[in-house]
Amino acid sequence: MRIRRAVEADLEVLDGFIRDLAHYERALEMAQATTEQLRQSFFSESPQVYCDFVETDEGEVAGFAVWFLNYSTWTGSHGIYLEDLFVRPEHRGRGYGKALLVHLARECVSQSYARLQWSVLDWNTPSIDFYTSLGAEAQDEWTVYRLSSSALKRAAAAS
């Protein structure tokens, strides 16, 4: 297998993986990003988000990881936030997901980042089991909050 950074010519592949993941997570209708938005986000002059693909020995893209840098004031260091990790069903069980996580862990270590972190849906038992088998620990004491849509607009308009 081989891991490589996505390039602009991969836009359609990236878009397909995003939609496949949204379908798997039972939220396909929420995947609304356009290819032009993806182009701007991933392939602008100074991108702030990255995509790495894992390919089979034959060159077929089997999975992807979308990530960006975050920062911890407690550690005084950046880290990687893994936004998406997905391996197509026909390629699961062959080590592609693990290879992507190992790749990102190595990036953290080589850059002296303090952590690699992500969220997982509470019903996604196969992924939770996979993550814990690698030594990942749930951060159960934290609850994720989000402002979006009309609530975000109301908050922005507050005096």
Order of alpha helices (4+ residues) and beta strands (2+ residues): beta-alpha-alpha-beta-beta-beta-alpha-beta-alpha-alpha
